[in-house]
Amino acid sequence: MRTLLEVLGRLTGNGATVVVIEHDLDMIANADHVIDMGPGGGEFVATATPAEIADTAGRCLREHLTRAAR
């Protein structure tokens, strides 16, 4: 996962736009922007930064970011 995050960081650092459909919390936590489609992707829930999602709709992401900060 770390290698993939590094590659994506190099791409975006060089000005590329990268769109990823992902459920892995490490990937989501490292995103610039998240579009949350909710459980099963059935409905639009929120669009914001990972921190903003964690503050509102993202209980799992909030818990993950809290653990990662330790």
mmCIF file of the N, C-alpha and C atoms, coordinates in Angstrom:
data_MODEL
# 
_entry.id   MODEL 
# 
loop_
_atom_site.group_PDB 
_atom_site.id 
_atom_site.type_symbol 
_atom_site.label_atom_id 
_atom_site.label_alt_id 
_atom_site.label_comp_id 
_atom_site.label_asym_id 
_atom_site.label_entity_id 
_atom_site.label_seq_id 
_atom_site.pdbx_PDB_ins_code 
_atom_site.Cartn_x 
_atom_site.Cartn_y 
_atom_site.Cartn_z 
_atom_site.occupancy 
_atom_site.B_iso_or_equiv 
_atom_site.pdbx_formal_charge 
_atom_site.auth_seq_id 
_atom_site.auth_comp_id 
_atom_site.auth_asym_id 
_atom_site.auth_atom_id 
_atom_site.pdbx_PDB_model_num 
ATOM 1   N N  . MET A 1 1  ? 0.832   -1.184 0.000   1.00 0.00 ? 1  MET A N  1 
ATOM 2   C CA . MET A 1 1  ? 0.000   0.000  0.000   1.00 0.00 ? 1  MET A CA 1 
ATOM 3   C C  . MET A 1 1  ? 0.876   1.246  0.000   1.00 0.00 ? 1  MET A C  1 
ATOM 4   N N  . ARG A 1 2  ? 1.951   1.230  0.795   1.00 0.00 ? 2  ARG A N  1 
ATOM 5   C CA . ARG A 1 2  ? 2.832   2.402  0.889   1.00 0.00 ? 2  ARG A CA 1 
ATOM 6   C C  . ARG A 1 2  ? 3.384   2.745  -0.485  1.00 0.00 ? 2  ARG A C  1 
ATOM 7   N N  . THR A 1 3  ? 3.776   1.730  -1.285  1.00 0.00 ? 3  THR A N  1 
ATOM 8   C CA . THR A 1 3  ? 4.318   1.980  -2.621  1.00 0.00 ? 3  THR A CA 1 
ATOM 9   C C  . THR A 1 3  ? 3.279   2.643  -3.506  1.00 0.00 ? 3  THR A C  1 
ATOM 10  N N  . LEU A 1 4  ? 2.049   2.158  -3.452  1.00 0.00 ? 4  LEU A N  1 
ATOM 11  C CA . LEU A 1 4  ? 0.976   2.751  -4.256  1.00 0.00 ? 4  LEU A CA 1 
ATOM 12  C C  . LEU A 1 4  ? 0.743   4.204  -3.850  1.00 0.00 ? 4  LEU A C  1 
ATOM 13  N N  . LEU A 1 5  ? 0.722   4.472  -2.555  1.00 0.00 ? 5  LEU A N  1 
ATOM 14  C CA . LEU A 1 5  ? 0.540   5.848  -2.090  1.00 0.00 ? 5  LEU A CA 1 
ATOM 15  C C  . LEU A 1 5  ? 1.684   6.751  -2.557  1.00 0.00 ? 5  LEU A C  1 
ATOM 16  N N  . GLU A 1 6  ? 2.906   6.226  -2.561  1.00 0.00 ? 6  GLU A N  1 
ATOM 17  C CA . GLU A 1 6  ? 4.052   7.011  -3.041  1.00 0.00 ? 6  GLU A CA 1 
ATOM 18  C C  . GLU A 1 6  ? 3.928   7.322  -4.529  1.00 0.00 ? 6  GLU A C  1 
ATOM 19  N N  . VAL A 1 7  ? 3.518   6.332  -5.323  1.00 0.00 ? 7  VAL A N  1 
ATOM 20  C CA . VAL A 1 7  ? 3.342   6.537  -6.765  1.00 0.00 ? 7  VAL A CA 1 
ATOM 21  C C  . VAL A 1 7  ? 2.246   7.574  -7.018  1.00 0.00 ? 7  VAL A C  1 
ATOM 22  N N  . LEU A 1 8  ? 1.138   7.449  -6.326  1.00 0.00 ? 8  LEU A N  1 
ATOM 23  C CA . LEU A 1 8  ? 0.056   8.418  -6.491  1.00 0.00 ? 8  LEU A CA 1 
ATOM 24  C C  . LEU A 1 8  ? 0.505   9.816  -6.070  1.00 0.00 ? 8  LEU A C  1 
ATOM 25  N N  . GLY A 1 9  ? 1.311   9.895  -5.016  1.00 0.00 ? 9  GLY A N  1 
ATOM 26  C CA . GLY A 1 9  ? 1.852   11.176 -4.575  1.00 0.00 ? 9  GLY A CA 1 
ATOM 27  C C  . GLY A 1 9  ? 2.753   11.803 -5.626  1.00 0.00 ? 9  GLY A C  1 
ATOM 28  N N  . ARG A 1 10 ? 3.559   10.991 -6.287  1.00 0.00 ? 10 ARG A N  1 
ATOM 29  C CA . ARG A 1 10 ? 4.413   11.517 -7.363  1.00 0.00 ? 10 ARG A CA 1 
ATOM 30  C C  . ARG A 1 10 ? 3.563   11.993 -8.535  1.00 0.00 ? 10 ARG A C  1 
ATOM 31  N N  . LEU A 1 11 ? 2.537   11.259 -8.891  1.00 0.00 ? 11 LEU A N  1 
ATOM 32  C CA . LEU A 1 11 ? 1.667   11.659 -9.995  1.00 0.00 ? 11 LEU A CA 1 
ATOM 33  C C  . LEU A 1 11 ? 0.992   12.995 -9.711  1.00 0.00 ? 11 LEU A C  1 
ATOM 34  N N  . THR A 1 12 ? 0.383   13.107 -8.535  1.00 0.00 ? 12 THR A N  1 
ATOM 35  C CA . THR A 1 12 ? -0.305  14.356 -8.211  1.00 0.00 ? 12 THR A CA 1 
ATOM 36  C C  . THR A 1 12 ? 0.688   15.491 -7.993  1.00 0.00 ? 12 THR A C  1 
ATOM 37  N N  . GLY A 1 13 ? 1.876   15.164 -7.494  1.00 0.00 ? 13 GLY A N  1 
ATOM 38  C CA . GLY A 1 13 ? 2.920   16.171 -7.323  1.00 0.00 ? 13 GLY A CA 1 
ATOM 39  C C  . GLY A 1 13 ? 3.394   16.751 -8.639  1.00 0.00 ? 13 GLY A C  1 
ATOM 40  N N  . ASN A 1 14 ? 3.245   15.970 -9.700  1.00 0.00 ? 14 ASN A N  1 
ATOM 41  C CA . ASN A 1 14 ? 3.610   16.427 -11.040 1.00 0.00 ? 14 ASN A CA 1 
ATOM 42  C C  . ASN A 1 14 ? 2.425   17.041 -11.783 1.00 0.00 ? 14 ASN A C  1 
ATOM 43  N N  . GLY A 1 15 ? 1.328   17.278 -11.071 1.00 0.00 ? 15 GLY A N  1 
ATOM 44  C CA . GLY A 1 15 ? 0.189   17.960 -11.667 1.00 0.00 ? 15 GLY A CA 1 
ATOM 45  C C  . GLY A 1 15 ? -0.888  17.063 -12.235 1.00 0.00 ? 15 GLY A C  1 
ATOM 46  N N  . ALA A 1 16 ? -0.737  15.745 -12.121 1.00 0.00 ? 16 ALA A N  1 
ATOM 47  C CA . ALA A 1 16 ? -1.743  14.825 -12.656 1.00 0.00 ? 16 ALA A CA 1 
ATOM 48  C C  . ALA A 1 16 ? -2.971  14.790 -11.746 1.00 0.00 ? 16 ALA A C  1 
ATOM 49  N N  . THR A 1 17 ? -4.107  14.534 -12.336 1.00 0.00 ? 17 THR A N  1 
ATOM 50  C CA . THR A 1 17 ? -5.333  14.286 -11.586 1.00 0.00 ? 17 THR A CA 1 
ATOM 51  C C  . THR A 1 17 ? -5.524  12.780 -11.527 1.00 0.00 ? 17 THR A C  1 
ATOM 52  N N  . VAL A 1 18 ? -5.745  12.259 -10.335 1.00 0.00 ? 18 VAL A N  1 
ATOM 53  C CA . VAL A 1 18 ? -5.918  10.816 -10.151 1.00 0.00 ? 18 VAL A CA 1 
ATOM 54  C C  . VAL A 1 18 ? -7.264  10.586 -9.482  1.00 0.00 ? 18 VAL A C  1 
ATOM 55  N N  . VAL A 1 19 ? -8.080  9.728  -10.081 1.00 0.00 ? 19 VAL A N  1 
ATOM 56  C CA . VAL A 1 19 ? -9.371  9.359  -9.509  1.00 0.00 ? 19 VAL A CA 1 
ATOM 57  C C  . VAL A 1 19 ? -9.285  7.880  -9.144  1.00 0.00 ? 19 VAL A C  1 
ATOM 58  N N  . VAL A 1 20 ? -9.598  7.570  -7.889  1.00 0.00 ? 20 VAL A N  1 
ATOM 59  C CA . VAL A 1 20 ? -9.502  6.201  -7.397  1.00 0.00 ? 20 VAL A CA 1 
ATOM 60  C C  . VAL A 1 20 ? -10.815 5.841  -6.718  1.00 0.00 ? 20 VAL A C  1 
ATOM 61  N N  . ILE A 1 21 ? -11.345 4.685  -7.063  1.00 0.00 ? 21 ILE A N  1 
ATOM 62  C CA . ILE A 1 21 ? -12.507 4.151  -6.351  1.00 0.00 ? 21 ILE A CA 1 
ATOM 63  C C  . ILE A 1 21 ? -11.934 3.167  -5.347  1.00 0.00 ? 21 ILE A C  1 
ATOM 64  N N  . GLU A 1 22 ? -12.111 3.462  -4.069  1.00 0.00 ? 22 GLU A N  1 
ATOM 65  C CA . GLU A 1 22 ? -11.377 2.702  -3.052  1.00 0.00 ? 22 GLU A CA 1 
ATOM 66  C C  . GLU A 1 22 ? -12.165 2.592  -1.759  1.00 0.00 ? 22 GLU A C  1 
ATOM 67  N N  . HIS A 1 23 ? -11.915 1.510  -1.033  1.00 0.00 ? 23 HIS A N  1 
ATOM 68  C CA . HIS A 1 23 ? -12.534 1.286  0.270   1.00 0.00 ? 23 HIS A CA 1 
ATOM 69  C C  . HIS A 1 23 ? -11.486 1.217  1.376   1.00 0.00 ? 23 HIS A C  1 
ATOM 70  N N  . ASP A 1 24 ? -10.209 1.168  1.004   1.00 0.00 ? 24 ASP A N  1 
ATOM 71  C CA . ASP A 1 24 ? -9.131  1.080  1.980   1.00 0.00 ? 24 ASP A CA 1 
ATOM 72  C C  . ASP A 1 24 ? -8.979  2.410  2.712   1.00 0.00 ? 24 ASP A C  1 
ATOM 73  N N  . LEU A 1 25 ? -9.023  2.366  4.040   1.00 0.00 ? 25 LEU A N  1 
ATOM 74  C CA . LEU A 1 25 ? -9.000  3.601  4.820   1.00 0.00 ? 25 LEU A CA 1 
ATOM 75  C C  . LEU A 1 25 ? -7.682  4.351  4.707   1.00 0.00 ? 25 LEU A C  1 
ATOM 76  N N  . ASP A 1 26 ? -6.548  3.652  4.530   1.00 0.00 ? 26 ASP A N  1 
ATOM 77  C CA . ASP A 1 26 ? -5.270  4.348  4.322   1.00 0.00 ? 26 ASP A CA 1 
ATOM 78  C C  . ASP A 1 26 ? -5.314  5.164  3.039   1.00 0.00 ? 26 ASP A C  1 
ATOM 79  N N  . MET A 1 27 ? -5.859  4.593  1.992   1.00 0.00 ? 27 MET A N  1 
ATOM 80  C CA . MET A 1 27 ? -5.962  5.295  0.710   1.00 0.00 ? 27 MET A CA 1 
ATOM 81  C C  . MET A 1 27 ? -6.881  6.511  0.850   1.00 0.00 ? 27 MET A C  1 
ATOM 82  N N  . ILE A 1 28 ? -8.016  6.321  1.493   1.00 0.00 ? 28 ILE A N  1 
ATOM 83  C CA . ILE A 1 28 ? -8.968  7.419  1.672   1.00 0.00 ? 28 ILE A CA 1 
ATOM 84  C C  . ILE A 1 28 ? -8.356  8.526  2.530   1.00 0.00 ? 28 ILE A C  1 
ATOM 85  N N  . ALA A 1 29 ? -7.662  8.146  3.598   1.00 0.00 ? 29 ALA A N  1 
ATOM 86  C CA . ALA A 1 29 ? -7.061  9.132  4.501   1.00 0.00 ? 29 ALA A CA 1 
ATOM 87  C C  . ALA A 1 29 ? -6.003  9.978  3.800   1.00 0.00 ? 29 ALA A C  1 
ATOM 88  N N  . ASN A 1 30 ? -5.382  9.446  2.744   1.00 0.00 ? 30 ASN A N  1 
ATOM 89  C CA . ASN A 1 30 ? -4.340  10.171 2.017   1.00 0.00 ? 30 ASN A CA 1 
ATOM 90  C C  . ASN A 1 30 ? -4.862  10.939 0.810   1.00 0.00 ? 30 ASN A C  1 
ATOM 91  N N  . ALA A 1 31 ? -6.163  10.907 0.595   1.00 0.00 ? 31 ALA A N  1 
ATOM 92  C CA . ALA A 1 31 ? -6.754  11.600 -0.549  1.00 0.00 ? 31 ALA A CA 1 
ATOM 93  C C  . ALA A 1 31 ? -6.820  13.105 -0.302  1.00 0.00 ? 31 ALA A C  1 
ATOM 94  N N  . ASP A 1 32 ? -6.821  13.869 -1.381  1.00 0.00 ? 32 ASP A N  1 
ATOM 95  C CA . ASP A 1 32 ? -7.048  15.311 -1.282  1.00 0.00 ? 32 ASP A CA 1 
ATOM 96  C C  . ASP A 1 32 ? -8.531  15.607 -1.113  1.00 0.00 ? 32 ASP A C  1 
ATOM 97  N N  . HIS A 1 33 ? -9.370  14.773 -1.730  1.00 0.00 ? 33 HIS A N  1 
ATOM 98  C CA . HIS A 1 33 ? -10.802 15.005 -1.745  1.00 0.00 ? 33 HIS A CA 1 
ATOM 99  C C  . HIS A 1 33 ? -11.515 13.658 -1.803  1.00 0.00 ? 33 HIS A C  1 
ATOM 100 N N  . VAL A 1 34 ? -12.622 13.538 -1.107  1.00 0.00 ? 34 VAL A N  1 
ATOM 101 C CA . VAL A 1 34 ? -13.383 12.289 -1.046  1.00 0.00 ? 34 VAL A CA 1 
ATOM 102 C C  . VAL A 1 34 ? -14.818 12.549 -1.477  1.00 0.00 ? 34 VAL A C  1 
ATOM 103 N N  . ILE A 1 35 ? -15.344 11.645 -2.285  1.00 0.00 ? 35 ILE A N  1 
ATOM 104 C CA . ILE A 1 35 ? -16.774 11.625 -2.590  1.00 0.00 ? 35 ILE A CA 1 
ATOM 105 C C  . ILE A 1 35 ? -17.294 10.338 -1.954  1.00 0.00 ? 35 ILE A C  1 
ATOM 106 N N  . ASP A 1 36 ? -18.048 10.464 -0.891  1.00 0.00 ? 36 ASP A N  1 
ATOM 107 C CA . ASP A 1 36 ? -18.551 9.315  -0.139  1.00 0.00 ? 36 ASP A CA 1 
ATOM 108 C C  . ASP A 1 36 ? -19.904 8.913  -0.695  1.00 0.00 ? 36 ASP A C  1 
ATOM 109 N N  . MET A 1 37 ? -19.967 7.700  -1.230  1.00 0.00 ? 37 MET A N  1 
ATOM 110 C CA . MET A 1 37 ? -21.210 7.195  -1.807  1.00 0.00 ? 37 MET A CA 1 
ATOM 111 C C  . MET A 1 37 ? -21.969 6.294  -0.830  1.00 0.00 ? 37 MET A C  1 
ATOM 112 N N  . GLY A 1 38 ? -21.506 6.227  0.419   1.00 0.00 ? 38 GLY A N  1 
ATOM 113 C CA . GLY A 1 38 ? -22.214 5.469  1.444   1.00 0.00 ? 38 GLY A CA 1 
ATOM 114 C C  . GLY A 1 38 ? -22.035 3.978  1.299   1.00 0.00 ? 38 GLY A C  1 
ATOM 115 N N  . PRO A 1 39 ? -22.617 3.226  2.236   1.00 0.00 ? 39 PRO A N  1 
ATOM 116 C CA . PRO A 1 39 ? -22.514 1.772  2.201   1.00 0.00 ? 39 PRO A CA 1 
ATOM 117 C C  . PRO A 1 39 ? -23.085 1.203  0.902   1.00 0.00 ? 39 PRO A C  1 
ATOM 118 N N  . GLY A 1 40 ? -22.296 0.426  0.214   1.00 0.00 ? 40 GLY A N  1 
ATOM 119 C CA . GLY A 1 40 ? -22.743 -0.180 -1.033  1.00 0.00 ? 40 GLY A CA 1 
ATOM 120 C C  . GLY A 1 40 ? -22.759 0.769  -2.212  1.00 0.00 ? 40 GLY A C  1 
ATOM 121 N N  . GLY A 1 41 ? -22.381 2.025  -2.008  1.00 0.00 ? 41 GLY A N  1 
ATOM 122 C CA . GLY A 1 41 ? -22.338 2.980  -3.109  1.00 0.00 ? 41 GLY A CA 1 
ATOM 123 C C  . GLY A 1 41 ? -23.703 3.357  -3.660  1.00 0.00 ? 41 GLY A C  1 
ATOM 124 N N  . GLY A 1 42 ? -24.732 3.175  -2.862  1.00 0.00 ? 42 GLY A N  1 
ATOM 125 C CA . GLY A 1 42 ? -26.080 3.390  -3.360  1.00 0.00 ? 42 GLY A CA 1 
ATOM 126 C C  . GLY A 1 42 ? -26.571 4.819  -3.363  1.00 0.00 ? 42 GLY A C  1 
ATOM 127 N N  . GLU A 1 43 ? -25.939 5.691  -2.576  1.00 0.00 ? 43 GLU A N  1 
ATOM 128 C CA . GLU A 1 43 ? -26.422 7.062  -2.526  1.00 0.00 ? 43 GLU A CA 1 
ATOM 129 C C  . GLU A 1 43 ? -25.276 8.014  -2.194  1.00 0.00 ? 43 GLU A C  1 
ATOM 130 N N  . PHE A 1 44 ? -25.410 9.249  -2.617  1.00 0.00 ? 44 PHE A N  1 
ATOM 131 C CA . PHE A 1 44 ? -24.422 10.283 -2.333  1.00 0.00 ? 44 PHE A CA 1 
ATOM 132 C C  . PHE A 1 44 ? -24.551 10.680 -0.866  1.00 0.00 ? 44 PHE A C  1 
ATOM 133 N N  . VAL A 1 45 ? -23.433 10.626 -0.119  1.00 0.00 ? 45 VAL A N  1 
ATOM 134 C CA . VAL A 1 45 ? -23.460 10.975 1.297   1.00 0.00 ? 45 VAL A CA 1 
ATOM 135 C C  . VAL A 1 45 ? -22.782 12.313 1.548   1.00 0.00 ? 45 VAL A C  1 
ATOM 136 N N  . ALA A 1 46 ? -21.563 12.494 1.008   1.00 0.00 ? 46 ALA A N  1 
ATOM 137 C CA . ALA A 1 46 ? -20.820 13.722 1.267   1.00 0.00 ? 46 ALA A CA 1 
ATOM 138 C C  . ALA A 1 46 ? -19.675 13.864 0.276   1.00 0.00 ? 46 ALA A C  1 
ATOM 139 N N  . THR A 1 47 ? -19.175 15.089 0.131   1.00 0.00 ? 47 THR A N  1 
ATOM 140 C CA . THR A 1 47 ? -17.982 15.358 -0.653  1.00 0.00 ? 47 THR A CA 1 
ATOM 141 C C  . THR A 1 47 ? -17.178 16.418 0.089   1.00 0.00 ? 47 THR A C  1 
ATOM 142 N N  . ALA A 1 48 ? -15.934 16.078 0.420   1.00 0.00 ? 48 ALA A N  1 
ATOM 143 C CA . ALA A 1 48 ? -15.103 16.968 1.230   1.00 0.00 ? 48 ALA A CA 1 
ATOM 144 C C  . ALA A 1 48 ? -13.705 16.368 1.361   1.00 0.00 ? 48 ALA A C  1 
ATOM 145 N N  . THR A 1 49 ? -12.881 17.002 2.184   1.00 0.00 ? 49 THR A N  1 
ATOM 146 C CA . THR A 1 49 ? -11.572 16.429 2.500   1.00 0.00 ? 49 THR A CA 1 
ATOM 147 C C  . THR A 1 49 ? -11.771 15.236 3.431   1.00 0.00 ? 49 THR A C  1 
ATOM 148 N N  . PRO A 1 50 ? -10.760 14.364 3.559   1.00 0.00 ? 50 PRO A N  1 
ATOM 149 C CA . PRO A 1 50 ? -10.910 13.247 4.500   1.00 0.00 ? 50 PRO A CA 1 
ATOM 150 C C  . PRO A 1 50 ? -11.230 13.713 5.926   1.00 0.00 ? 50 PRO A C  1 
ATOM 151 N N  . ALA A 1 51 ? -10.575 14.781 6.391   1.00 0.00 ? 51 ALA A N  1 
ATOM 152 C CA . ALA A 1 51 ? -10.839 15.280 7.748   1.00 0.00 ? 51 ALA A CA 1 
ATOM 153 C C  . ALA A 1 51 ? -12.274 15.765 7.895   1.00 0.00 ? 51 ALA A C  1 
ATOM 154 N N  . GLU A 1 52 ? -12.791 16.449 6.874   1.00 0.00 ? 52 GLU A N  1 
ATOM 155 C CA . GLU A 1 52 ? -14.178 16.936 6.931   1.00 0.00 ? 52 GLU A CA 1 
ATOM 156 C C  . GLU A 1 52 ? -15.161 15.771 6.899   1.00 0.00 ? 52 GLU A C  1 
ATOM 157 N N  . ILE A 1 53 ? -14.874 14.756 6.093   1.00 0.00 ? 53 ILE A N  1 
ATOM 158 C CA . ILE A 1 53 ? -15.726 13.566 6.056   1.00 0.00 ? 53 ILE A CA 1 
ATOM 159 C C  . ILE A 1 53 ? -15.720 12.897 7.428   1.00 0.00 ? 53 ILE A C  1 
ATOM 160 N N  . ALA A 1 54 ? -14.524 12.781 8.025   1.00 0.00 ? 54 ALA A N  1 
ATOM 161 C CA . ALA A 1 54 ? -14.407 12.148 9.340   1.00 0.00 ? 54 ALA A CA 1 
ATOM 162 C C  . ALA A 1 54 ? -15.202 12.910 10.388  1.00 0.00 ? 54 ALA A C  1 
ATOM 163 N N  . ASP A 1 55 ? -15.273 14.237 10.261  1.00 0.00 ? 55 ASP A N  1 
ATOM 164 C CA . ASP A 1 55 ? -16.018 15.056 11.223  1.00 0.00 ? 55 ASP A CA 1 
ATOM 165 C C  . ASP A 1 55 ? -17.523 14.921 11.074  1.00 0.00 ? 55 ASP A C  1 
ATOM 166 N N  . THR A 1 56 ? -17.991 14.511 9.895   1.00 0.00 ? 56 THR A N  1 
ATOM 167 C CA . THR A 1 56 ? -19.434 14.473 9.667   1.00 0.00 ? 56 THR A CA 1 
ATOM 168 C C  . THR A 1 56 ? -19.940 13.052 9.446   1.00 0.00 ? 56 THR A C  1 
ATOM 169 N N  . ALA A 1 57 ? -19.705 12.500 8.282   1.00 0.00 ? 57 ALA A N  1 
ATOM 170 C CA . ALA A 1 57 ? -20.333 11.242 7.894   1.00 0.00 ? 57 ALA A CA 1 
ATOM 171 C C  . ALA A 1 57 ? -19.479 10.009 8.137   1.00 0.00 ? 57 ALA A C  1 
ATOM 172 N N  . GLY A 1 58 ? -18.184 10.189 8.412   1.00 0.00 ? 58 GLY A N  1 
ATOM 173 C CA . GLY A 1 58 ? -17.281 9.048  8.358   1.00 0.00 ? 58 GLY A CA 1 
ATOM 174 C C  . GLY A 1 58 ? -16.792 8.507  9.679   1.00 0.00 ? 58 GLY A C  1 
ATOM 175 N N  . ARG A 1 59 ? -17.628 7.793  10.399  1.00 0.00 ? 59 ARG A N  1 
ATOM 176 C CA . ARG A 1 59 ? -17.231 7.222  11.684  1.00 0.00 ? 59 ARG A CA 1 
ATOM 177 C C  . ARG A 1 59 ? -16.002 6.329  11.531  1.00 0.00 ? 59 ARG A C  1 
ATOM 178 N N  . CYS A 1 60 ? -15.982 5.429  10.548  1.00 0.00 ? 60 CYS A N  1 
ATOM 179 C CA . CYS A 1 60 ? -14.845 4.524  10.353  1.00 0.00 ? 60 CYS A CA 1 
ATOM 180 C C  . CYS A 1 60 ? -13.584 5.298  10.001  1.00 0.00 ? 60 CYS A C  1 
ATOM 181 N N  . LEU A 1 61 ? -13.700 6.288  9.131   1.00 0.00 ? 61 LEU A N  1 
ATOM 182 C CA . LEU A 1 61 ? -12.546 7.088  8.752   1.00 0.00 ? 61 LEU A CA 1 
ATOM 183 C C  . LEU A 1 61 ? -12.048 7.900  9.940   1.00 0.00 ? 61 LEU A C  1 
ATOM 184 N N  . ARG A 1 62 ? -12.942 8.449  10.733  1.00 0.00 ? 62 ARG A N  1 
ATOM 185 C CA . ARG A 1 62 ? -12.557 9.219  11.921  1.00 0.00 ? 62 ARG A CA 1 
ATOM 186 C C  . ARG A 1 62 ? -11.748 8.338  12.874  1.00 0.00 ? 62 ARG A C  1 
ATOM 187 N N  . GLU A 1 63 ? -12.217 7.119  13.122  1.00 0.00 ? 63 GLU A N  1 
ATOM 188 C CA . GLU A 1 63 ? -11.500 6.201  13.998  1.00 0.00 ? 63 GLU A CA 1 
ATOM 189 C C  . GLU A 1 63 ? -10.128 5.844  13.426  1.00 0.00 ? 63 GLU A C  1 
ATOM 190 N N  . HIS A 1 64 ? -10.053 5.652  12.117  1.00 0.00 ? 64 HIS A N  1 
ATOM 191 C CA . HIS A 1 64 ? -8.793  5.321  11.454  1.00 0.00 ? 64 HIS A CA 1 
ATOM 192 C C  . HIS A 1 64 ? -7.806  6.482  11.565  1.00 0.00 ? 64 HIS A C  1 
ATOM 193 N N  . LEU A 1 65 ? -8.250  7.703  11.298  1.00 0.00 ? 65 LEU A N  1 
ATOM 194 C CA . LEU A 1 65 ? -7.368  8.873  11.378  1.00 0.00 ? 65 LEU A CA 1 
ATOM 195 C C  . LEU A 1 65 ? -6.880  9.077  12.815  1.00 0.00 ? 65 LEU A C  1 
ATOM 196 N N  . THR A 1 66 ? -7.714  8.807  13.795  1.00 0.00 ? 66 THR A N  1 
ATOM 197 C CA . THR A 1 66 ? -7.329  8.940  15.201  1.00 0.00 ? 66 THR A CA 1 
ATOM 198 C C  . THR A 1 66 ? -6.241  7.935  15.551  1.00 0.00 ? 66 THR A C  1 
ATOM 199 N N  . ARG A 1 67 ? -6.394  6.686  15.100  1.00 0.00 ? 67 ARG A N  1 
ATOM 200 C CA . ARG A 1 67 ? -5.369  5.664  15.352  1.00 0.00 ? 67 ARG A CA 1 
ATOM 201 C C  . ARG A 1 67 ? -4.071  6.008  14.658  1.00 0.00 ? 67 ARG A C  1 
ATOM 202 N N  . ALA A 1 68 ? -4.136  6.521  13.424  1.00 0.00 ? 68 ALA A N  1 
ATOM 203 C CA . ALA A 1 68 ? -2.946  6.840  12.646  1.00 0.00 ? 68 ALA A CA 1 
ATOM 204 C C  . ALA A 1 68 ? -2.172  8.002  13.255  1.00 0.00 ? 68 ALA A C  1 
ATOM 205 N N  . ALA A 1 69 ? -2.852  8.892  13.965  1.00 0.00 ? 69 ALA A N  1 
ATOM 206 C CA . ALA A 1 69 ? -2.206  10.064 14.560  1.00 0.00 ? 69 ALA A CA 1 
ATOM 207 C C  . ALA A 1 69 ? -1.401  9.709  15.808  1.00 0.00 ? 69 ALA A C  1 
ATOM 208 N N  . ARG A 1 70 ? -1.632  8.553  16.357  1.00 0.00 ? 70 ARG A N  1 
ATOM 209 C CA . ARG A 1 70 ? -0.930  8.150  17.598  1.00 0.00 ? 70 ARG A CA 1 
ATOM 210 C C  . ARG A 1 70 ? 0.501   7.802  17.336  1.00 0.00 ? 70 ARG A C  1 
# 
